[in-house]
Amino acid sequence: MLGAIWWYMNILLTSFLAMLHILTAVVSLQISDSTPGDTQNHPYAICEEASPEQRPREVRQSQGGEHRSEVILLATIQQIGAQPLFVDQQDDRSIAGLHFVERIDYERLRNRLPLLRNIRLLDLNSLDLTDNDLEQLRILNAFPKVESLNLANNPRIGNAGLTHLSHFRQLSTLNLSLTATDSNGAVHLKTLPRLRRIDLSATPFRRSGYSGLEQCTSLRELIALCNSITDEDLRQIAEIRQLRVLECLASPEVSDAGLQQVAQLVHLEILTVLGTKPLVTDLGVGYLASLSNLRELQLPGTKVTDDAIPSILRLTKLERLDLSGSCIDDNGVASLTSLRHLKFLDMQHTNVTPMARKHLEDCKELGDLRL
């Protein structure tokens, strides 16, 4: 009986909160359509009175031939319902209720933004932002702890937009995939002293090259998927001497000469070159044998044979190896047992047979074998 009563009370409480949320949205929209100064007299407004110089100006925008207010007076509203407008960084539930806000007067919110100073991840992907928008976001100086910024899929962001990122002094991860940035904008990235990872997938870097990135002295990871990497691109990337991770996808023009350039990245731990035509041979793998820190190597779709195995065995820290689509057979796989740290091995679409599993029984850490 008590359980039924408890269930019924939960239903009533949920319904009440839903109605309160709807009422809050309606009330806030009414506030936004009122004239400046009317909020104090609004029967449902919960706000503090601001001095005339603190009151946010009303911003109007033409739509359908009419002008209407589109600004919620957030600079003066302290609470919505019983929920505070700005909350701890661990809990953004009250902010999530602001789905009805269409525009915000950022200048009037400047004194409020420091309350969000602990934000570390800022996701602005797929918002159709422009370089001018990023200039306006200079107000984000109030977010001194941002470490990760996602600008992916904003094709109107170009090199000029990168000039406005210099205030993110703690930024370590930057996603520029599907933007209009290229190597001419790389000079602006050197102003980010802690930048360690950058994603340039599907950007014009594929046409302009990668020169300039070597100026990013903290850069450790470069992601360049769908950029049609060439041997010349790899020559430029090899100038980033401190690089630890290099991932390339759809790179049909990479050959042994390109891998020879990659071999200069002596600190490299992860190398992925996918989508190659059979231009990579045993010679190219031989160049990589000097990368003693390599933990992951993915080179599918090559002409690599069993003759490359001795070079691979020199990579004693190897944990993941993908040579699918190569010409390696059972004899070559049998030699891989000396790679004591190997956890993942992909030999699909090769000359390797199911019998190879027996050869690999001594690889105690091998948990994912694909034949």
N, C-alpha and C positions, 0 to 999 in steps of 0.2 A: 504493500500500500504506500509506504514511504517513498519507494522507488518511483511509483507512478506519479506521486505528487511532485517529486524532484524533477522528473522528466517534463511535466506540464509547466512548472515554473521556468525551466530552461527555455521552453518554446516561447513563453510570454516575454522573457527577457530578450531573446533574440529578435522577436518581432518589434519590441519597443526600440531597440538599438537601430534596427533598420529604418523605422519611421523617423527616429531622431536624425539619422544620417541624411535622409531625403529632405527633412525640414531644414537642416543646416544648409544644404546646397541651395534650396530655394531662397532662404533668408539672405545668404551671401550674394546671390545673384541680384536680389532686390537692393542690397547695399550698393553693389557696383553700378546700378542704374540711377542711384540717387545723386543729387548734386553735392559737391564738396561742402562739408559742414553739417550735412543732414544725418550723419551716422550717429551722432550723439542722441538724437531724438527718435531714432528708429526703435520701435518697441522690442525688437529681438536682437539688436546689435550688442555684442559684448566687446567693448573696445575702450581704450583710454583716450582721453581728449588730448590732442596734440596742439602745440602752439601753432600760430599761423605759418611761421617759417618752417615748421616740421611737417605740415600737412602735405601729402603727396598730391602733385598736380594731376588733373584728370586728363587722360590720354584718349583721344577719340580717333576712330579710323573709319574711313568711308567704306561702306559695304552695301551693295544693292542700291546706291544712290542716297542712302541715309547715313547719318552719323549716330553712333551709339557708344556709350561708355563700355569699355572692355577691361577696365582695371578694377580689380578687387583692392580695396584700400588696405593692403596687407601691412603697410608701414605703421598703421595705428592699431589695427586689430591685434589683440594679444591672445585671444582664445576663440576657438570655434566650439560651441557647445561647452562641454566640460573638458575638452582636450586642448592642451597647449599647442600653439602653432609650430613652435620650434622645440624639438625634443632632443634627447640624448642621441648620439650617433649610433647607438645600438638598437634604437627603436624609432622607425620612421612611419609608424602607423597613422599618426595624426596628419602628417604631411601627405600621405597617400590619399587622404580624403579630399584633397584639393583638386580633384579631377576637373572641376568646373572652371578653374582659372584659365583664362585665355591669354592674358598678357600680364606682365609684372613690370612695375616701374623700378628698375634695378637701382637707380640712383637713390631712391627713397628707402631702399632696403639695405643700403650700404652699412648702416649702423647695426643691422640685424645679422648680417652674414657672419660676423665673427663667432656667433653662437654655433656655427657649423664648422668651426675651424679644424675639427678632428677628421673631416672627410679625407679618405685616402684613395678612393677609387671613384673616378668621374667618367660615366658612360654617356657619350653624346653621339652614338652611332645612329646612322640612318635618319638624321633630322633635317637633311637638306640645308646644312649650314654653309655659309660663304666665308670668304676672307674677312669681310666687314663684320660678320657676326662674331668672329674670333676677336676682332679688335674690341668690340663691345664687351667681350668677356674678360677684358683686363680687370674688371671688377673682382674677378676670381682671385685677385691678390689676397683676398680674405681667406683663401683655402691654402694655407702654407704647407700643409702636410700631404697634398695630393701626390701619390706615388705612381698611379696608373691612370692614363688618359686614353680613352677609346674614341677616335674620330672616324672610324671605318664607315664606308659607304656614304660619304658626303662628297660627291664628285665635283662640287663647286669650290671646295677648299684647295687652294694652290700654294705656291711657294710663299706668296705674300702673307698668307695666314700663319705660316710658321714663325714669322717675326714676333707674333704676339704670345708665344709660349714661354718666353724667357723667364717669366716670373715663377714658373713651376720649378723651383730650385731643388725639390726633393724627387722630381719625376724620374722613375726608373724604367717604366714600361710605356711605350707609345705605339698605338695602332693607327697607321695611316693607310691601310689597305683600301682600295677602291676610292682613292682621292686623286687629285690632279697634280700632286707633288712630284718633283723629279730632282735630279742631282743638283740643279741650280739652287734648290732650297736647302740642301744639306748644310750649307754654311751656317744657317740659322740654328741647326741642331747642336752645334758645338757650344751653344750658350746653356745647354742643359748638362750640368756637371756630373749628374749621377745617372744619366741615361744608359741602361744596360741592355734593354731589349727593344727592338723596333721591327714592326711588321710593315713591309712595303709591297705586299702582294697586290698584283693587278694594278700597278701604278705606272706612270710614264717613265719610271726609272728603267723600265725594260728597253726604252729607246735612248735615253740620255746617258746611261751608264751609272756607275756607283762611285765615281770619284768624289771626294769631299767627305765621305763617311769616315775616312781614317782620322779626321779631325775630332771625332767623337771618342775621346780617349778612354771613356769608361764603357764603351759598347762591348757587350759580350755575346749577344744573340742577334742574328739577322735572319728574318723570315722573308722569303721572296718567292711566293707561290704564283704560278701562272704568269711569270715574267719572262719566259723564254730566255733563260740565262745562257750566255755564250762563253767561250773560252776567254774572250777579252773581258767580259764582266768579271769572271773569276780572277783574272789578273788584277783588276782594280780592287776587288773584295779582299784579295790577299794582302793588301796594304793595311788592313785592319788587323794588325799583328796580334792583338790581345783577344781575338774572337774565340769563343768557346763552342758556339752552336751556329751551324749554317744549314738551312733547310731550303731547298729549291725544288719546285714542281713544274712539270711541263718544260723541260730543258732539253729539247731534241738535238741541240747543236753542241752539247758538251762532249768533248773527246778526251783522250789521254793527256793532251797538252793542257787542258783545263785542270785536270786533277794534279798535274805537275805544279801548277800555281797554288792549288789548295794545300799542297804538302808544305808550303811555307808557314802555314798557320799551326805552329808547333804546340799551341795550347788547346787545339780543337778537341772537343769531347764528343760531339754529335755531328755527324755529316749525313745529310739526306739529299740525294740527287735523283729525283724521280722523273719519269717521262722522257728518258733519253732514248735516242736511236742507238743501234748497236755500234757506237763509235768508241765505246770504252772497252779496252781489252785488258789482258793480264799485265801489260806494261803500265797502264794507268793505276791499277791496284798496287803495283810494285812501288810507285811513287808514294802512296799513302802509308806504306809500311813504317815510315819514320814518325808517324803520329802516335807516339807511345801513350798518350793520354786518352785515345779514342775509346769511348764506351759503346757508341752506337754507330753502325755503318749500314746505310741502305743504298744499294746500287742495283736496283732491279732492271731487267731488260738489257743486259750487256752481253758481250761476247766472251766474258770471263770463263776460263776453263780450270781444270784441276791444277794447272801450272801456277795459278795465282795463290794456291793454298799456303805455300811457305811464307808468302808475304803477309797473308792474313794472320798466320800463327804468331807473327811478331807483335801483333796487337793484343798483348797479354791481358789488358783490362777490358776486353770486349765483352759486353753483356747482351747486345742485340745485333743480329746480323741478318740482312735481307739481300740475298743474291738470286731471288726468284727470276725466272726467265733467262737464266744463264745456261752455260754448257757444262756445268759441273755434274759429276756422276757420283756413284756410291763410293768409289775409291777416294775421291776428294773429301767427301763428308766424313769418312772414317778417320781422317787425320785431325778433324776438328775437336776430337776428345781432349786434346791438351789445353783447350780454352776453358779453364776451370770455372770462370765466372759467367759463362754463357747461359742466359735465361730465355732467350727468344731466338729461333732460327726459322727462316722462311726459305724453303727450297722448292716451292711450287713451280710447275711448268719448266722443270729442268730434266736432266737425265737420271735424277735420283729416284730410286724405287723404295717401296715400303720396307725392304730389307735393311735400309739404312738405319732404321730405328734401333736395331740390335747393336750397330756400331756405336751409337750415341748413349748407350746405357751408363757409361762411366761419367757422363756429364750430369752430375748430381743436381745441379741448380737449374737445369734445362726444364722449364715448365710449360713452354709453348713451342711445339714443333709442328711446322706446316710443310707437308710433302705433297 
